[in-house]
């Protein structure tokens, strides 16, 4: 009888997981926004391909990601928000680039960026994708092979990509605000120590731990490990953390198969640019509806975003294997971080110690 009861419990858990994996969320996101996002990140690729500098276009394309932070609010608020995020994206990329020259400080710099960006995003109620792209940009910058004299050039390229995204956002807003009224600007949430400071510090520490583990394992390009960790640990509950981890691993696994097939094609600068724009459109249309399905396309996009300039210099199979290992490693660390973050006993002890170090008047 015991084994029958255990089997029923296990079957119920499996059906619950299957329900979470197959549930499609409702969304009012129209096709206009994914198209504008594809233009914001894809136009720099087209320009780079035209001038035979796809590597420059890829860096500017990173700046185009700032378009995704545009809220559905009145024009004055959405433009200030996206320009502020553009400044933050440039700052994170610059710090990431500088940390490339001093490998021992790479982890502390990433922890600092993760904590600060998460605090700011929570303090000002920045919606999804939250701190994700700031950390991803810093991580890619930290693993970009560059010499000192190239830093101003790369920072300038990313800045121009961010400015282009702001321009695309401006014209997109003029169009879309004629179709539907904007949402009101919600007042900022009350500032609490646990939500703004404690959670941010825990998230930042585990993002740094994921990078440290990747460095200890001598992973060549470990930028995807902290990104995967952050994507998982940001869940609002332990249930959300587990679901996000499961969605990401399953979606990434399928996405790596898609990536492997794409990398076997005779890609050139034009097909890479068009393919990345198409992937961005599909991702932004589906990510609000089903994360695992979107992750199938997020994986090849991020691989192309970070590796397109060096495609053909290595085996696609080795690249796919490395990215899968990076993702699983980041998800495991993120899951442990989520367990700590949502464990009340850990929160009580760690939060009490942290409050002794940070004066309460800083939160007033």
N, C-alpha and C positions, 0 to 999 in steps of 0.2 A: 504493500500500500504506500509505503514511503516513496518508493521510486516513481509510482504513478503520480503522486502529489508533486514531486520535484519536476517530473516531466511536464505536467500541466503548467507549473510556474514558469519553467523555461520556455515553453511554447507561447505563453502569454507575453513574456518579455520579447521574444522574437517577433511576434505579431505587432507589438508596440513599436519596436525599432523599425519594422517594415513600414508601418503607418507613417512614422516621422520621415522616413526616406522617400516615400512616394507622395506625400502631401504637397500640393501646389498652392502657394499663397496667392491671394487676390492682390491685384495692384492696379492703380490708375495711371501708371506710367505709359505715355504714348510713345510712338516711334520717333517723334521729333527729338526727344532728349538723347536717345542712343545715337541718332544720326549726328547731332551736334557734338557729342562726345567723340565719335569717330573722326570728325573733322578736326577737333581740337588736338587730338593726339596723332592724327594721320597726315595733316598738312605739312608738318615739319619733315616727315619721312619722304613725302613727295618732293619737297624742295631739296632735301639732302640727296635723293636719288638723281634729281636733275643736274645737280652740280657734282655728281659722282663722289659724294661724301656721305654715304649712308650712316657712318658712325656718328657724324655730327647730328644728323636727323634723329637718330635714336636717342641722343641725350636731350635734344629739344622736345622730343615726344614724351619724355618723362615729365617735363614741365607741363605738358598738356593735360596730365592727369588732374591738375588742380580744378579743371572744369567740373569734375564730379562732386566738388564741395559746394556747388551753387545751390542754395536753398530755394524753396518755392515761396518766396516772400516778395514784397514790393521791390521795385527796381533799386531804390537807394540802398536797401538792406542787403540784397543779394550781391550787388557789385562790391560793396565794402567787404562783405564776407569773403568773396572769392579772391579779392586782391590781398586781404590779410593772409589767407591761406597760401597764396602765391609767395608772399614774403617768407612764410614759415617753411615752405618746400625748398626754396633756394637756400635758406639758412641750414636746413638739415643736410642737404646735398653737399654744401660747402664743408661742414664739419666732418661729414663722412669722407670726403676726398682728403682732407687734411690728416685724418686718422690713418689713412693708408700708408703714410710715411713712417708711422710709429706703431708698429704692430702691437706692442704691449698695452698701448692705451686705447686700442680699438674697442675692446669690451667696455671699459669705463665710459668712453664717449657715447657708445650706443645705449648704455644704461641711462646716462644723463639725458640724451635726446628722448628716449622712450618715456622717462618719468616726466620731463618738462612738457612734451607734446601732449601726453595723456592728460596731465593736469589742466593745460590750457583748453583742450577739447572738452573736458568735463565742466570746467568753469564757465565756458561760454556756450555750452550745449551744442557743440558741433555734431551734426548728425552723421550717419554712415557715409563713407567708410571710416570715419573717426581718424585715429592716428595711424592707420594702416599704411597709407601711401607715403606719409612722412618717413616712417621707419624703413619702408622698402627703398625709398630714394636714398636715404643715408646708407643703407646696407650695400646697395649697388655701387654707390660712390666709394665706399670703403674698399671694395674689391675691384675697382677700376684701375688697370695698369696705366699709370700716368707719372710724368716727372713734374717737378715744381713749376716750371715755366708754363705748363699747360693748364694749371689750375684756373687762372683767370679766364682762359678761353672756354673751358668746360662749364664753369659757373655762368658765364655770359650766354652760352648756348641754352642752358636750362632756363635762364631768366627770360630769354626771348621766347622760348616755348611757353612759359607761363603767361607772358604778356599776350601772346597770340590766343591762348585759351581764354583770357579775360575778354579779348575782343570778340571772339566767337560767342562767349557767354553774353555779351552786351547785345549783339544782334539777335541771338536766339531769344533773349528775354523780351526784346521789342516785339518779336513775332508771337511768342507763346502767351504773353500777357494780354494779347488781343483775343485769344481763344478761350482763356479761362482766367477768372480773377485770382489774384495771389492769395496765399494764406497769410493770416495776420502774424506779426512778429510776436512770438510768445515771450513773456517775461523770463528772465534767467532763473533757473532753479535755485533754491536756497543752498548756500555753500555749507557743506558738512565736511568735517575732517576725514571721516572714513571714505566717503565717496570721491573726494577730490585728491586728498593726499595719500591716505593709506593704500587704496586700490592702485593708484598710479605707481607708487613705490614698489608694490608687490609685482605688478605687471612689468615694470622696467627691470627689476632684478631677474625675473625669470627669462625675459628676453635676452638679457646679458648672459645668463647661465647657458641658454641655448647656443649662443655664439661661442662661449668658452668651451662647451662640449665639442662643438664642430671644430674648433681650433685644436683641441687635444687629440681629435681623431684625424687631424691633418687633412681636412677636406679642402680641396683646391679653391673652390668658389662657394663659400658657405652663406652667401647672402640670403638664400631661400630658407635657411633654417630659422633665423629669428622672425622672418616674415610669417612663416607657417605657425610658429609659436604664438605670435601676437594675434593672428587671425582666430586661433582657437581659444585663447585665454580670455578674449574680450566678451565671451558669452555672459548674458545677464544672470544666469543661474548655472548650477552644476549640470542640470539637464541640458541647457543650451550649449555649454562647453562640450559635453559628450557628443551631442548631435552635430555640432559644428566640426568636431574632430572626425567623426564618422563620415560626414558629407565630404570633408576635404580629402580624406584618404581615398575614398571610393571615386570621387570626381577626378582627383589627380591621377589615380591609377588609369582610369579610362582616358584622361587627357594626355598622358604620356604615350599611350598607344597612338592617339591621333597625332601627337608631335612626332613620333617616330616615323609615321607614314608621310608627314609633311616634309620632314628633313631628308627623306629619300628622293623627293622631287627635285628636278633641276631648277632651284630657286635663283633668281637674280634680284637686283635692287628694286625693280618695279613690282615684281610679284610679291616680294616680301612686304613692301609698303601697302599694296592693296589688300593682301591677306591680313595684315595687322589691323587695318581699318575695319575689315569685315568681322574679324574676331571681336573687336571692341564693340561694334554694334550689337552682335549677338549676346555678348556678356551683359551689357547694360540693359538689354531688353529682358533677359531671363534671370539675372541675379536676384532681383526682388521677388521672383516667383518660386525659384527652386535653386538653392545654392549649389547642390551637388552637380546638377546639370550645367550650371554656369561654370563650375570649376573644371569641367571637361575642356572648356575653351579658354579659361584663365591660364591653364598650364602652358599650352603652346604659345599664348601671347607673351607671358613672362619670359619664357625661354627665348623667343625671338627678340624681345625687348633688351635682354641682357647679353645675348649670344649672337645676334644676327650679323654683327660686324666681323665675327671670327668664324662664321660657318664655313665648312670645308677644310678646316685645319685639324679636325679630329674626327673620331668615329661617332656617328649619331647614337649608336647603342651605348657607348660609354657615357655620353651626355645624359641620355634618358635614365640610365641606371643611377647616376649621381644625383639627379634631381629627385628621383623617387626616394632615395635614401635620405636626402635633405628634408623632404616633406614629412616622412615618417618620424624622423628624429625630432623635428620641430613640433609636430603634433603631440608626441609623447611628453616632451618637456612642457608644452602648453597645457596638456591634460593635468599633469602634476601641479602646475601653477594654478589651474582652475580649482583643483581640489583644495589647495591651501587657501585660495582667495575666498571660497565659499564655505569653509569650515569655521563654525562659530568659535570653537575653542582656540584655534590658531589666531583668528581675528582679535579675540579679546586680549590674548597675551601679547601679540605683536603690536597691536594698536596702542596698548597701554605703554609699552616701552617707547614707541615712536612719539607719543605725545610728550614724553619727558624731554625728548631732544628738540622738538619743534614748539616754540612758544605759542600759546593759544591766541595771543593778540595778532599773530600773522594771519589768522583765519577770519578776523573780524573786519 
